[in-house]
Every structure is written in C-alpha cells, then in structure tokens.
Amino acid sequence: MDILLSAKEKLSVCNICQGPADLENEGGIQGYIGIISFTLCVWCYAGMTDMVEATCENCQEKEND
C-alpha cells in the first residue's frame, strides 16, 4: 500500500538518511536543486558541510591565513 504524503510532509524527511528533519527546532536546510525539492536534517547537513570544507582547497587556504 502506497502512502501519499503532502508536499510539506515530503519536505520534512531528510533526503539522505530518510530521518525526520525538524527545521524549526533542530536546524538543517531545505530548498531546491533545480526544480527538485531537497531537505537535509541537522546531522546530514553538518556532515555534508564538514565534507565540503575538508575537500575545498579555497577553504583550507582561508584557514591557514
């Protein structure tokens, strides 16, 4: 049986871990990639941010200045 979710309910689920994304109380991020709605819970958002900072040469140069 397929469960139909409203647009708001779909945006309240993290696209990476499928966990709840409580943007008002915990944080995270919600938006669009092109026309695709995208939500990250606070934990996945923090992990994604850390990964980008660790691999970004410009970010590492700024830290060394």
CORWO-V874218 format. One record per residue. N is the residue number from 1. D_CENTER is the distance of its C-alpha to the mean C-alpha in Angstrom with 2 decimals. Layout:
BEGIN
N|D_CENTER / N|D_CENTER
END
This chain:
BEGIN
1|28.20 / 2|25.13 / 3|23.25 / 4|22.46 / 5|19.48 / 6|19.35 / 7|16.78 / 8|15.51 / 9|15.37 / 10|13.48 / 11|10.70 / 12|10.78 / 13|9.87 / 14|6.77 / 15|7.31 / 16|7.68 / 17|9.79 / 18|10.91 / 19|11.16 / 20|11.34 / 21|8.73 / 22|11.27 / 23|9.99 / 24|13.64 / 25|14.74 / 26|12.15 / 27|9.46 / 28|5.72 / 29|4.95 / 30|6.55 / 31|8.79 / 32|10.64 / 33|11.30 / 34|15.01 / 35|15.85 / 36|13.14 / 37|10.85 / 38|7.14 / 39|4.91 / 40|2.30 / 41|5.39 / 42|6.99 / 43|8.17 / 44|5.69 / 45|4.22 / 46|8.03 / 47|8.98 / 48|7.47 / 49|9.10 / 50|12.14 / 51|12.56 / 52|12.71 / 53|15.04 / 54|17.14 / 55|17.80 / 56|18.21 / 57|21.96 / 58|21.85 / 59|19.68 / 60|22.17 / 61|25.10 / 62|24.03 / 63|23.87 / 64|27.37 / 65|28.91
END
